[in-house]
């Protein structure tokens, strides 16, 4: 391969491989912080974003506030015979449509003269000390100082089956419009387990109502098979809907694993988004973690001239807890409705959400643990592992 040009002659400062959530958000942050930067976006055509809705919670103003479609201050969790509703206090649950995020980010990037979109899939990234090169479809061949890569390759994740769990969370969602007022538009249903399941699967539905007649109703499952029938059955048997129009369909798959995703793929090649381990394994949420990651990358570039300093990492203690949770989900999926109901019945929602954001100490973890059914978690948590988790939290508390 021909030698790369000197860094000061590279056509681009930054190449974003994959213009999905992570790539687009990082591109906007780079453009805002470095107005003279030359930025390349490499993507086959935004196909994934058209079939996605991003849900997330936060305190205060949400990121990309102008793209937020709807927000709720109350949530609902339901199972057979039991339904609980909780106020989120300082938190709010928000949704952004994938196309809304795309349009908001592209509008920001349009004001930056140094951003170029290259349509096509990247096939290969070469990264050396003197620069990086991206090659792909349609004769794609570009050079950059830094490459940020959001392509997910689970085969590249070093997951030891004896130590790690790797699950695949699947989504099928219909945005529907009913022929009458059928939804409480002030409450978001995050976990509704009133849908047929199996001994080997965890299935639940969430309902995000935009108006009393229009909502996104989405089925989440770990194993494929019968999703359309299950979603239709939920609308009919649980929500009592016989007539409705399907306005939009969305679908996707997310990897849930406690294995560590390698961040640095080369001297000038950094993985971002889900590919960089920014999806929380025990919740399946990633957006606010991606936002935090983008900010850290930009800070590192501004302060040190490289993107590798101070990147967010999941502390060892939380990574081990994620592993325990995934083991229960894999081994005893029928227990999960009871687990979620007890979590939100016996704890303030803010504590549960702060735990999922990895912003709690050992006292909160103990309070959450005491509210869970002990059997399945005791079976998933060996004695030695309990000691390692406690030690990891002590180290976390002692860290400056």
C-alpha positions as CSV (number, residue, x, y, z in Angstrom):
1,X,0.0,0.0,0.0
2,X,1.2,3.5,-0.8
3,X,2.6,5.5,2.1
4,X,0.2,7.9,3.8
5,X,0.8,11.6,3.4
6,X,2.2,13.6,6.3
7,X,-0.4,14.4,8.9
8,X,-0.5,18.1,8.1
9,X,-1.3,17.1,4.5
10,X,-4.0,14.5,5.3
11,X,-7.3,15.5,3.5
12,X,-9.3,15.1,6.8
13,X,-8.6,15.6,10.4
14,X,-11.3,13.2,11.5
15,X,-13.1,10.4,9.7
16,X,-16.3,9.0,11.3
17,X,-16.9,5.4,10.0
18,X,-20.7,5.0,10.5
19,X,-23.0,8.0,10.6
20,X,-25.4,6.5,13.2
21,X,-26.0,7.8,16.7
22,X,-22.4,7.8,17.9
23,X,-20.9,9.0,14.6
24,X,-23.3,11.8,14.0
25,X,-23.2,13.0,17.6
26,X,-19.4,13.0,17.7
27,X,-19.2,14.8,14.4
28,X,-21.3,17.6,15.7
29,X,-19.2,17.9,18.9
30,X,-16.0,17.9,16.8
31,X,-17.4,20.6,14.4
32,X,-18.5,22.8,17.3
33,X,-15.2,22.6,19.2
34,X,-12.9,22.7,16.1
35,X,-14.4,25.1,13.6
36,X,-11.6,24.6,11.1
37,X,-11.5,20.8,11.2
38,X,-12.0,18.8,8.1
39,X,-14.5,16.0,8.9
40,X,-15.5,13.0,6.8
41,X,-18.7,11.0,7.4
42,X,-18.6,7.5,5.9
43,X,-22.0,5.6,5.8
44,X,-24.1,3.6,3.3
45,X,-27.0,6.0,3.8
46,X,-28.5,6.4,7.4
47,X,-30.7,3.3,7.0
48,X,-30.5,2.2,10.6
49,X,-31.6,5.6,12.0
50,X,-34.9,5.5,10.0
51,X,-36.0,2.4,12.0
52,X,-35.0,3.5,15.4
53,X,-36.3,5.6,18.4
54,X,-33.9,6.5,21.1
55,X,-35.2,6.4,24.7
56,X,-33.2,7.8,27.6
57,X,-33.5,9.5,31.0
58,X,-31.7,12.3,32.5
59,X,-31.9,15.1,35.1
60,X,-32.1,18.7,33.8
61,X,-32.1,19.6,30.1
62,X,-31.7,16.7,27.8
63,X,-29.0,16.5,25.1
64,X,-30.1,17.5,21.6
65,X,-33.1,19.1,23.3
66,X,-34.5,20.5,20.0
67,X,-34.8,16.9,18.7
68,X,-36.7,15.5,21.7
69,X,-40.1,14.2,20.5
70,X,-41.7,13.7,23.9
71,X,-40.9,13.6,27.6
72,X,-42.6,12.0,30.6
73,X,-42.3,12.5,34.3
74,X,-44.1,9.2,35.2
75,X,-43.4,5.6,34.3
76,X,-45.4,2.3,34.6
77,X,-44.2,-1.3,35.1
78,X,-46.7,-4.1,34.7
79,X,-46.9,-7.9,35.0
80,X,-49.8,-10.3,35.3
81,X,-52.0,-9.1,38.2
82,X,-49.7,-6.2,39.2
83,X,-49.1,-2.7,37.9
84,X,-47.1,0.0,39.5
85,X,-46.8,3.7,38.5
86,X,-44.0,6.0,39.7
87,X,-43.1,9.6,39.5
88,X,-39.5,10.2,38.3
89,X,-38.9,13.2,40.5
90,X,-35.9,15.1,39.1
91,X,-35.5,12.7,36.2
92,X,-37.4,12.7,32.9
93,X,-37.7,10.0,30.3
94,X,-37.3,11.3,26.8
95,X,-37.4,10.0,23.3
96,X,-35.7,11.2,20.1
97,X,-36.6,9.6,16.8
98,X,-33.6,8.4,14.8
99,X,-34.6,10.6,11.9
100,X,-34.9,13.5,14.3
101,X,-31.4,13.0,15.6
102,X,-30.1,12.7,12.1
103,X,-31.8,15.9,11.0
104,X,-30.7,17.8,14.1
105,X,-27.1,16.7,13.7
106,X,-27.0,17.4,9.9
107,X,-28.4,20.8,10.5
108,X,-25.6,21.6,12.8
109,X,-23.0,20.2,10.5
110,X,-24.4,22.1,7.5
111,X,-23.1,25.3,9.0
112,X,-19.6,23.8,9.1
113,X,-17.9,24.1,5.7
114,X,-15.4,21.3,6.4
115,X,-17.8,18.4,6.7
116,X,-18.2,15.9,3.8
117,X,-20.4,12.8,3.5
118,X,-19.1,9.8,1.7
119,X,-21.9,7.3,0.8
120,X,-20.7,3.7,0.9
121,X,-19.7,1.1,3.4
122,X,-16.2,1.1,4.8
123,X,-14.5,-2.3,4.4
124,X,-11.0,-1.7,5.9
125,X,-9.3,0.8,8.2
126,X,-5.5,1.0,8.3
127,X,-4.1,2.9,11.2
128,X,-0.4,3.7,11.7
129,X,1.5,6.2,13.7
130,X,1.7,8.6,10.7
131,X,-2.1,8.6,10.0
132,X,-5.1,6.4,9.0
133,X,-6.8,5.3,5.8
134,X,-10.4,4.2,5.2
135,X,-11.2,2.0,2.2
136,X,-14.5,0.7,1.0
137,X,-17.2,0.4,-1.6
138,X,-17.3,2.5,-4.7
139,X,-13.6,3.2,-4.7
140,X,-13.7,4.8,-1.3
141,X,-10.1,5.7,-0.2
142,X,-9.6,8.5,2.2
143,X,-7.0,9.5,4.7
144,X,-7.4,11.2,8.0
145,X,-5.5,12.0,11.2
146,X,-8.0,10.1,13.3
147,X,-10.6,7.5,12.6
148,X,-13.6,7.0,14.9
149,X,-15.4,3.7,14.1
150,X,-18.9,2.7,15.2
151,X,-19.2,-0.6,13.3
152,X,-20.1,-3.4,15.7
153,X,-18.2,-6.6,15.3
154,X,-19.1,-9.0,18.1
155,X,-16.5,-11.5,16.9
156,X,-13.8,-8.9,17.9
157,X,-15.1,-8.8,21.5
158,X,-12.9,-11.1,23.6
159,X,-15.8,-12.9,25.4
160,X,-14.7,-16.0,27.3
161,X,-17.8,-18.2,27.6
162,X,-16.7,-19.4,31.0
163,X,-16.5,-15.8,32.3
164,X,-18.8,-13.7,30.2
165,X,-22.4,-13.7,29.0
166,X,-23.3,-12.6,25.5
167,X,-27.0,-12.1,24.7
168,X,-28.8,-10.5,21.8
169,X,-31.7,-8.1,22.6
170,X,-34.1,-7.8,19.7
171,X,-36.7,-5.1,19.1
172,X,-39.9,-4.9,17.0
173,X,-41.9,-1.7,17.3
174,X,-45.0,-0.3,15.7
175,X,-46.0,3.3,15.9
176,X,-49.8,3.1,15.8
177,X,-52.8,5.4,15.7
178,X,-55.9,4.0,17.4
179,X,-59.4,4.9,16.3
180,X,-60.2,6.2,19.8
181,X,-58.4,7.6,22.9
182,X,-56.5,4.5,24.1
183,X,-53.4,5.8,25.9
184,X,-52.5,7.8,29.0
185,X,-50.2,10.3,27.3
186,X,-48.7,11.4,30.6
187,X,-47.2,8.0,31.5
188,X,-44.5,6.0,29.7
189,X,-44.7,2.2,30.1
190,X,-41.2,0.9,30.3
191,X,-41.7,-2.7,31.2
192,X,-44.9,-4.6,30.6
193,X,-44.5,-8.3,30.9
194,X,-48.1,-9.2,30.0
195,X,-47.1,-10.9,26.8
196,X,-46.6,-14.6,26.1
197,X,-43.1,-15.8,26.9
198,X,-41.1,-19.0,27.2
199,X,-38.9,-20.7,29.8
200,X,-35.8,-19.6,27.7
201,X,-36.8,-16.0,26.9
202,X,-37.5,-12.6,28.5
203,X,-40.2,-10.7,26.7
204,X,-41.7,-7.4,27.5
205,X,-43.3,-4.4,25.8
206,X,-42.9,-0.7,26.3
207,X,-45.5,1.9,25.3
208,X,-44.4,5.4,24.6
209,X,-47.6,7.5,24.1
210,X,-47.2,10.7,22.0
211,X,-51.0,11.5,22.2
212,X,-54.0,9.7,23.6
213,X,-54.4,8.0,20.2
214,X,-50.8,7.6,18.9
215,X,-48.0,5.6,20.5
216,X,-44.9,3.6,19.8
217,X,-45.5,0.1,21.1
218,X,-42.4,-2.0,21.0
219,X,-41.7,-5.7,21.9
220,X,-38.3,-6.6,23.3
221,X,-37.1,-10.2,23.3
222,X,-33.9,-12.2,23.6
223,X,-34.8,-15.0,21.1
224,X,-36.3,-14.7,17.7
225,X,-39.7,-16.1,16.7
226,X,-43.3,-15.0,16.7
227,X,-42.6,-11.3,17.3
228,X,-45.4,-10.0,15.0
229,X,-47.9,-12.3,16.5
230,X,-46.8,-11.4,20.1
231,X,-47.0,-7.6,19.4
232,X,-50.4,-7.9,17.7
233,X,-51.6,-10.1,20.6
234,X,-50.5,-7.5,23.1
235,X,-52.4,-4.7,21.3
236,X,-55.5,-6.8,21.2
237,X,-55.5,-8.7,24.5
238,X,-53.8,-6.2,26.8
239,X,-54.6,-2.8,25.3
240,X,-58.0,-3.9,23.9
241,X,-57.3,-2.5,20.5
242,X,-59.0,-4.1,17.5
243,X,-58.7,-1.2,15.0
244,X,-55.6,0.8,14.5
245,X,-53.2,2.0,11.7
246,X,-49.5,1.1,11.7
247,X,-47.8,4.4,10.8
248,X,-44.2,3.2,11.1
249,X,-42.3,0.0,11.8
250,X,-38.9,-0.1,13.6
251,X,-36.6,-3.0,14.5
252,X,-33.1,-3.7,15.6
253,X,-30.7,-5.8,17.6
254,X,-28.3,-4.8,20.5
255,X,-25.6,-7.0,22.1
256,X,-25.8,-7.4,25.8
257,X,-22.5,-8.6,27.3
258,X,-20.3,-8.0,30.3
259,X,-17.2,-8.6,28.2
260,X,-15.0,-5.6,27.7
261,X,-15.1,-4.0,24.2
262,X,-11.6,-3.0,23.1
263,X,-11.6,0.8,22.5
264,X,-8.4,1.4,20.7
265,X,-8.1,-0.5,17.4
266,X,-4.9,1.2,16.3
267,X,-2.5,4.1,16.8
268,X,-5.1,6.5,15.3
269,X,-8.3,4.3,15.3
270,X,-10.8,4.5,18.2
271,X,-14.1,2.5,18.5
272,X,-17.1,4.5,19.6
273,X,-20.8,3.9,20.4
274,X,-21.9,0.3,21.0
275,X,-18.6,-0.8,19.3
276,X,-16.8,1.0,22.0
277,X,-18.7,-0.7,24.8
278,X,-21.0,2.3,25.5
279,X,-24.2,0.3,25.7
280,X,-25.2,-0.6,29.3
281,X,-25.5,-4.4,29.4
282,X,-28.1,-4.6,32.1
283,X,-30.4,-2.0,30.6
284,X,-29.8,-1.9,26.9
285,X,-29.5,1.9,26.9
286,X,-26.7,3.8,25.3
287,X,-27.6,7.3,24.3
288,X,-26.5,9.3,27.3
289,X,-23.3,7.2,27.6
290,X,-22.5,8.0,23.9
291,X,-23.1,11.7,24.7
292,X,-20.7,11.5,27.6
293,X,-18.1,9.7,25.5
294,X,-18.3,12.3,22.7
295,X,-17.6,15.1,25.2
296,X,-14.6,13.2,26.6
297,X,-13.1,12.5,23.2
298,X,-13.3,16.2,22.3
299,X,-11.8,17.3,25.6
300,X,-8.9,14.9,25.1
301,X,-8.2,16.2,21.6
302,X,-8.3,19.8,22.8
303,X,-6.1,19.2,25.8
304,X,-3.7,16.6,24.6
305,X,-3.9,16.4,20.8
306,X,-5.2,12.8,20.9
307,X,-8.6,11.3,21.7
308,X,-7.6,8.6,24.2
309,X,-7.3,10.5,27.6
310,X,-10.1,10.3,30.2
311,X,-12.5,8.2,28.2
312,X,-15.5,6.9,30.2
313,X,-15.0,3.3,31.5
314,X,-17.4,1.1,33.3
315,X,-15.9,0.5,36.8
316,X,-15.1,-3.0,37.6
317,X,-17.7,-3.2,40.3
318,X,-20.6,-2.3,37.9
319,X,-19.2,-4.6,35.2
320,X,-19.4,-7.5,37.6
321,X,-22.9,-6.6,38.6
322,X,-23.9,-6.4,35.0
323,X,-22.6,-9.9,34.6
324,X,-24.7,-11.2,37.5
325,X,-27.8,-9.5,36.1
326,X,-27.2,-11.1,32.6
327,X,-26.7,-14.5,34.2
328,X,-30.0,-14.3,35.9
329,X,-31.7,-13.2,32.7
330,X,-30.1,-16.1,30.8
331,X,-30.7,-18.8,33.3
332,X,-34.0,-17.8,34.9
333,X,-35.8,-15.5,32.5
334,X,-39.2,-16.3,34.1
335,X,-38.0,-14.4,37.2
336,X,-37.4,-11.1,35.4
337,X,-41.0,-9.7,35.8
338,X,-40.7,-10.2,39.5
339,X,-37.2,-8.6,39.6
340,X,-38.3,-5.4,37.8
341,X,-41.5,-5.0,39.8
342,X,-39.6,-5.3,43.1
343,X,-36.9,-3.0,42.0
344,X,-39.3,-0.2,41.4
345,X,-41.7,-1.1,44.2
346,X,-39.1,-1.0,46.9
347,X,-36.8,1.8,45.7
348,X,-37.2,5.4,44.6
349,X,-37.0,5.4,40.7
350,X,-34.1,7.9,41.0
351,X,-32.0,5.3,42.9
352,X,-32.7,2.7,40.2
353,X,-31.9,5.1,37.4
354,X,-28.7,6.4,39.1
355,X,-27.6,2.8,39.5
356,X,-28.1,2.1,35.8
357,X,-26.1,5.3,35.2
358,X,-23.3,3.9,37.5
359,X,-23.7,6.9,39.9
360,X,-24.3,5.2,43.2
361,X,-22.2,4.0,46.0
362,X,-22.1,0.7,48.0
363,X,-25.0,1.8,50.3
364,X,-27.3,2.3,47.4
365,X,-26.2,-1.0,45.8
366,X,-26.9,-2.9,49.1
367,X,-30.4,-1.2,49.3
368,X,-31.2,-2.3,45.7
369,X,-29.8,-5.8,46.3
370,X,-31.9,-6.3,49.4
371,X,-35.1,-5.5,47.4
372,X,-34.4,-8.3,44.9
373,X,-35.6,-11.9,45.2
374,X,-32.6,-13.6,46.8
375,X,-32.8,-17.0,45.1
376,X,-31.9,-16.3,41.5
377,X,-29.2,-13.8,42.3
378,X,-27.6,-16.0,45.0
379,X,-27.4,-18.8,42.4
380,X,-25.8,-16.4,39.9
381,X,-23.4,-14.9,42.5
382,X,-20.8,-17.2,43.9
383,X,-19.3,-16.5,47.3
384,X,-15.9,-15.5,45.9
385,X,-17.6,-13.2,43.5
386,X,-19.5,-11.5,46.3
387,X,-16.2,-10.7,47.9
388,X,-14.7,-9.4,44.7
389,X,-17.7,-7.1,44.0
390,X,-17.5,-5.7,47.6
391,X,-13.8,-5.1,47.2
392,X,-14.3,-3.4,43.9
393,X,-16.8,-1.0,45.4
394,X,-14.4,-0.3,48.2
395,X,-11.7,0.6,45.7
396,X,-14.2,2.7,43.8
397,X,-15.2,4.6,46.9
398,X,-11.5,5.2,47.8
399,X,-10.6,6.5,44.3
400,X,-9.9,10.2,44.1
